[in-house]
Amino acid sequence: MLVRLLTAALLALALAAPAAAEGAVPRGFYGTSYDGALRDAPADVQAQAWSRMAGNGVESARSVFSWQRAQGGDGDPFDFAVSDRLVEDASEQGVELLPIVADTPVWARTRIKHWWPERTSDFAKYIRALVERYGPDGQFWDARPDVPERPLRHWQIYNEPGMSGHYAPVLRAAHRQVKNADPGAKIVLAGLTGTNEGAPWDVLRYQYRRGGIKKRWFDIAAIHLYTGKAENVDDGIRLFRRVMKRNGDRRKPVWLTEFGITASKGRTTAPRSQRTLRTTDDGMASFLEDAYRSLARKHRRLRLRRAYWYTWASSYEPGSGIFDFAGLNQYSDGDLRAKPALASFRAIARP
């Protein structure tokens, strides 16, 4: 995962208007990522995790629909076992699932280290198959009448593509296939995060001007923000929206599809660029509460419709990378244990 410290521009950004009164947020606003080892846990453990999510106020969850896992070889039939499990668990609990359609198989890449497919037609077949399976009147719902029918209508196309001109062909192909299969579906832009070359808003500016993306190819913009100060989160969204406005997308909503801080202080080392992203268990709980309350107050002004905490569960294994200490829960060997930040999330999402 690529992260970048928010720059001094955040601190200099003027807060021109007073804070609005805190009010009701859109359904789905309180979200989290669902990833890591928990995704490979036994079915009963995962079902319990989704039940716990719903019980703690999680309204939407974001998880990868891996093309690599679904199609191991060129021309192989798609294996939907993993995505079926995700859709079933989310639907049973009434949690809206946001699929991140990503993870190009090695056989489909131009080079092993590249994230993009050599032929967008290969990717187009996969995402078309997903919409036909999980969209309205999808094959999954016909095959599983025992599962509450909650068709997937939002599709996020890849994740953190950086400053790459290879993203535009993928986004264009996804837009064409999704809209043809389900005209009412919405395309969510890949979550854009900072790179060594710039902050998330710089990446967005690049994608508009040099990357080749067209505003007609997506319905919802997405940003990823990691920072040591909660007040920087909504400031970062303002800077992101400023770029959107200058490129004719003022009216589009924004989803914060990843944000957070880590409770890794004293538990692991970190490179210099990540040191401000470390705090304690109690510090992470306070950060979460402050950030969500501020975003809830300002969501209308920011046209922010969702905010996904990263992440629902992580290992908290001593010595691991800092994002292994970001979970609202600690997960290890089938055991899911709440961290202090979960109580903060629940208090905000289910007051």
C-alpha positions in Angstrom: 0.0 0.0 0.0 1.4 3.4 -1.0 1.0 6.1 1.6 2.2 9.7 1.8 2.3 12.1 4.7 -0.1 14.9 4.1 1.9 18.0 3.3 2.0 21.4 4.8 -0.7 22.4 2.3 -3.2 20.7 4.5 -2.2 22.9 7.5 -2.4 26.0 5.4 -5.8 25.3 3.9 -8.3 27.9 5.1 -11.4 26.8 6.9 -13.6 29.3 5.2 -17.0 28.4 6.7 -18.1 27.5 10.2 -18.8 23.8 11.0 -22.4 22.8 10.1 -24.5 21.1 12.7 -24.0 17.4 12.9 -26.9 15.7 11.1 -27.9 12.4 9.5 -25.4 11.0 7.1 -26.3 8.9 4.0 -26.9 5.2 4.4 -23.6 3.4 3.9 -21.5 6.3 5.3 -19.9 4.2 8.0 -17.8 1.6 6.3 -14.7 -0.5 6.7 -12.3 -2.6 4.6 -12.5 -6.4 4.8 -9.2 -7.9 3.9 -6.2 -9.8 5.2 -6.1 -13.2 6.8 -9.7 -13.0 7.8 -10.8 -13.4 4.2 -9.2 -16.9 4.2 -10.7 -17.9 7.5 -13.2 -20.8 7.7 -16.8 -20.0 6.6 -18.2 -20.0 10.1 -15.6 -17.5 11.3 -16.2 -15.2 8.4 -20.0 -15.4 8.9 -19.4 -14.4 12.6 -17.2 -11.5 11.5 -19.9 -10.1 9.2 -22.5 -10.5 11.9 -20.2 -8.6 14.3 -19.8 -5.9 11.7 -23.5 -5.3 11.3 -23.9 -5.3 15.1 -21.3 -2.6 15.5 -22.9 -0.2 13.0 -20.9 -1.1 9.8 -23.2 -0.2 6.9 -20.9 -0.9 4.0 -17.7 -2.9 3.5 -15.1 -2.8 0.8 -13.3 -6.0 -0.4 -11.3 -7.2 -3.4 -13.0 -9.3 -6.0 -9.7 -10.8 -7.2 -9.4 -11.6 -10.9 -6.2 -13.5 -10.1 -8.1 -15.9 -7.8 -11.1 -16.2 -10.1 -9.1 -17.0 -13.3 -5.8 -18.8 -12.9 -5.1 -19.2 -16.6 -5.9 -17.6 -20.0 -9.3 -19.0 -21.1 -10.1 -20.7 -17.8 -13.7 -20.5 -16.6 -14.2 -18.0 -13.7 -14.3 -19.4 -10.2 -16.7 -17.3 -8.1 -16.2 -19.2 -4.8 -14.6 -16.4 -2.9 -16.8 -13.6 -4.2 -19.9 -15.8 -3.6 -18.9 -16.1 0.0 -18.5 -12.3 0.4 -21.8 -11.6 -1.3 -23.6 -14.2 0.8 -22.2 -13.0 4.1 -22.8 -9.3 3.4 -26.3 -9.9 2.1 -27.2 -12.0 5.1 -26.2 -9.1 7.4 -27.6 -6.2 5.4 -24.2 -4.7 4.9 -23.7 -3.1 1.5 -20.7 -4.6 -0.3 -18.4 -2.5 -2.4 -16.3 -4.8 -4.7 -12.8 -3.6 -5.7 -12.4 -5.3 -9.1 -8.6 -5.7 -9.3 -5.6 -8.0 -9.0 -4.6 -8.8 -12.6 -3.5 -12.4 -13.1 0.2 -12.9 -13.9 -0.8 -14.4 -17.3 -2.7 -11.3 -18.2 0.0 -8.7 -17.5 2.5 -7.2 -19.8 5.2 -7.9 -17.2 5.0 -9.7 -13.8 5.5 -6.5 -11.8 2.9 -4.5 -13.7 -0.6 -4.2 -12.2 -2.4 -3.5 -15.5 -3.6 -6.1 -18.1 -2.0 -6.3 -21.4 -5.4 -6.7 -23.1 -8.3 -4.8 -21.6 -10.6 -7.2 -23.3 -9.5 -9.9 -20.8 -10.5 -7.6 -17.9 -13.7 -6.6 -19.6 -14.8 -10.3 -19.7 -14.3 -10.6 -15.9 -16.1 -7.5 -14.9 -19.0 -8.3 -17.2 -19.3 -11.7 -15.7 -19.4 -10.2 -12.2 -22.2 -7.8 -13.1 -24.2 -10.6 -14.7 -23.7 -12.7 -11.6 -24.3 -10.2 -8.8 -26.3 -7.4 -10.4 -30.1 -7.1 -10.7 -31.5 -10.5 -11.9 -28.0 -12.0 -11.5 -27.3 -15.6 -11.7 -26.2 -15.8 -8.1 -29.6 -14.7 -6.8 -31.4 -17.2 -9.0 -29.1 -20.0 -7.7 -29.4 -18.9 -4.1 -33.0 -18.0 -3.3 -32.1 -18.6 0.4 -29.9 -15.4 0.4 -31.6 -12.0 0.8 -31.4 -10.4 -2.7 -29.2 -7.3 -2.4 -27.8 -6.7 -6.0 -24.4 -5.0 -6.3 -24.8 -1.7 -8.0 -21.4 0.0 -7.2 -18.2 -1.2 -8.7 -14.7 0.2 -7.8 -12.2 -0.3 -10.6 -8.8 -1.2 -9.4 -6.9 0.3 -6.4 -4.3 3.0 -6.1 -3.1 3.1 -9.7 -0.8 6.0 -9.1 0.4 8.3 -11.8 -0.1 5.8 -14.6 -1.6 6.3 -18.1 -2.5 2.6 -18.0 -5.5 3.2 -15.8 -7.6 5.0 -18.4 -8.1 2.0 -20.8 -9.1 -0.2 -17.8 -11.6 2.4 -16.5 -13.1 2.9 -20.0 -13.5 -0.8 -20.5 -15.2 -1.2 -17.1 -17.5 1.6 -17.7 -18.7 0.2 -21.0 -19.2 -3.4 -19.7 -20.9 -2.4 -16.4 -23.3 0.1 -18.0 -24.2 -2.3 -20.8 -25.0 -5.0 -18.3 -26.7 -2.8 -15.7 -27.4 0.8 -16.8 -28.3 1.9 -13.3 -25.0 0.7 -11.8 -22.3 3.3 -10.6 -18.6 3.2 -11.4 -16.4 4.2 -8.5 -12.9 5.6 -9.4 -10.0 3.7 -8.0 -9.0 5.0 -4.6 -6.2 7.5 -5.3 -3.5 7.9 -2.7 -0.2 9.7 -2.4 2.9 8.5 -4.2 6.5 9.6 -4.1 5.5 12.1 -6.9 2.6 13.8 -5.1 -0.4 13.8 -2.8 -3.8 12.2 -3.7 -5.0 15.4 -5.3 -1.8 15.5 -7.4 -2.5 12.0 -8.6 -6.1 13.0 -9.5 -4.8 16.0 -11.4 -2.4 13.8 -13.3 -5.2 11.3 -14.2 -7.4 14.1 -15.6 -4.7 15.9 -17.6 -2.1 13.3 -18.5 -3.5 9.9 -17.5 -6.3 10.1 -20.0 -9.4 9.5 -17.8 -12.6 11.1 -18.9 -15.2 12.3 -16.4 -17.9 10.4 -18.2 -16.3 7.1 -17.3 -17.0 7.3 -13.6 -19.8 8.4 -11.3 -18.0 8.6 -7.9 -14.5 9.8 -7.1 -12.5 8.1 -4.4 -9.6 9.1 -2.2 -7.3 7.4 0.3 -6.0 9.5 3.2 -3.5 8.5 5.9 -2.3 11.2 8.3 -1.2 11.7 11.9 -3.9 14.3 12.6 -7.7 13.7 12.4 -8.3 17.3 11.3 -6.2 16.7 8.1 -8.7 14.2 6.8 -11.5 16.6 5.8 -8.8 19.2 4.7 -7.5 16.6 2.3 -10.9 16.0 0.8 -11.3 19.7 0.2 -8.0 19.7 -1.8 -9.2 16.7 -3.7 -12.5 18.3 -4.5 -10.8 21.5 -5.6 -9.1 19.4 -8.4 -12.4 17.8 -9.3 -14.1 21.3 -9.6 -11.4 22.5 -11.9 -12.0 19.5 -14.1 -15.7 19.9 -14.4 -16.7 17.3 -11.7 -17.9 19.7 -9.0 -21.2 17.9 -8.6 -19.9 14.3 -8.3 -19.8 12.8 -4.8 -16.6 11.6 -3.2 -16.1 8.4 -1.2 -13.2 8.1 1.2 -12.6 4.5 0.5 -9.6 4.2 2.9 -8.5 6.3 5.8 -7.1 5.8 9.2 -4.0 5.6 11.5 -2.3 2.6 13.1 -1.9 1.5 16.7 1.6 0.4 15.9 3.5 2.7 18.3 5.9 0.6 20.4 5.0 -2.5 18.6 7.0 -2.3 15.4 9.5 -0.1 13.5 8.5 2.0 10.6 10.3 3.9 7.8 10.6 7.7 8.3 7.7 8.4 5.9 5.3 6.4 8.1 6.3 7.4 11.6 3.6 10.0 12.0 1.0 7.3 11.2 1.8 5.5 14.5 -0.1 5.9 17.7 -1.4 3.7 20.6 -4.7 1.8 20.9 -6.3 4.7 22.7 -4.8 7.2 20.3 -6.3 5.3 17.4 -9.7 5.3 19.1 -9.5 9.0 19.6 -8.4 9.7 16.0 -11.3 7.6 14.7 -13.9 9.4 16.8 -12.6 12.9 16.0 -12.3 12.2 12.2 -15.7 10.6 11.8 -17.5 13.3 13.9 -15.9 16.0 11.8 -16.7 14.2 8.5 -20.3 13.7 9.6 -20.7 17.4 10.3 -19.2 18.4 7.0 -20.3 15.7 4.7 -22.8 17.8 2.8 -20.3 20.6 2.1 -17.7 18.1 1.0 -20.3 16.0 -0.9 -18.8 13.1 1.0 -21.1 10.0 0.9 -19.0 7.3 2.5 -15.9 6.9 4.7 -14.3 3.5 5.0 -12.0 2.9 8.0 -8.9 0.8 7.1 -9.5 -1.9 8.3 -12.0 -4.2 10.1 -9.4 -6.7 11.4 -5.6 -7.1 11.3 -3.1 -9.4 12.9 -1.4 -7.1 15.5 1.6 -9.4 15.1 4.6 -7.8 16.8 7.2 -6.6 14.3 4.8 -6.6 11.3 4.2 -3.6 9.1 2.3 -0.7 10.6 -0.9 -1.5 8.7 -1.1 -4.8 10.5 -2.0 -2.7 13.6 -4.9 -0.8 11.9 -7.8 -3.1 12.6 -10.8 -2.4 14.7 -10.3 -6.0 15.7 -7.3 -8.3 16.2 -7.6 -11.5 14.2 -5.5 -14.6 14.8 -6.2 -18.3 14.4 -10.0 -18.0 14.3 -10.1 -15.5 17.2 -11.5 -12.0 16.7 -10.9 -9.6 19.6 -12.2 -6.1 19.8 -9.7 -3.2 20.0 -10.6 0.1 21.7 -11.3 1.8 18.3 -14.2 -0.6 17.8 -16.1 0.9 20.7 -15.5 4.4 19.2 -16.8 3.3 15.9 -19.9 1.7 17.4 -20.6 4.8 19.5 -20.6 7.0 16.4 -22.3 4.7 13.9 -25.0 3.4 16.4 -25.5 6.3 18.8 
